[in-house]
Amino acid sequence: MEFLLTIIVITLGILFYFFKVGIFVSEQREKNVLPFKRKNFLLNIPERKFFEGLQQVIPSGYVVFPQIVLSNIVKTNSSRKEFWTYQNKINRKTIDFVVFEEQYLKPVIAIEYNGKTHGRSDRKRRDEFVNKVLESAGIKSLRIEHRKDVDFEEVKNKINESLFPVED
């Protein structure tokens, strides 16, 4: 008998919980409240430190922005029939940092700050695809390996080599 009473109490508790949650969800819908909230930060700590250092070595006439969606810097140049096939491949991919010409915000260098996840096979395939897209669009790309003591002089040199190639 005690066991049956326990089962009934638990069942009623579960039903009450789901009833309350259902009311809460329907109240949110009635108030047009969507289930989103602001993130506390755009970049994690290593990315933030890298961004701060990167801003110091960007040459005059250029600016750098973090977390740029690939489809915001390249466009699909295909027939109407194939447009969404290609557009969907770039819509949700982000570039860690993009260097732009300051005057018109023309993208010139995409910088990937490679953390641990870039060693995974799925991530390698993604990176190869993004490199091909950038190359096709005429945007140079740099890959900087994550480490605690980034040599920003080396990063500066790589950026300058990309922006101002020395012809032999």
HELIX and SHEET records of a PDB file:
HELIX    1   1 GLU A    2  GLU A   30  1                                  29    
HELIX    2   2 ILE A   45  VAL A   57  1                                  13    
HELIX    3   3 LEU A   70  ASN A   72  5                                   3    
HELIX    4   4 ARG A   80  ILE A   90  1                                  11    
HELIX    5   5 LYS A  116  GLY A  119  5                                   4    
HELIX    6   6 SER A  121  ALA A  137  1                                  17    
HELIX    7   7 PHE A  152  LEU A  163  1                                  12    
SHEET    1   A 4 TYR A  62  VAL A  69  0                                        
SHEET    2   A 4 THR A  94  GLU A 101 -1                                        
SHEET    3   A 4 LYS A 106  ASN A 114 -1                                        
SHEET    4   A 4 LYS A 140  GLU A 145  1                                        
END                                                                             
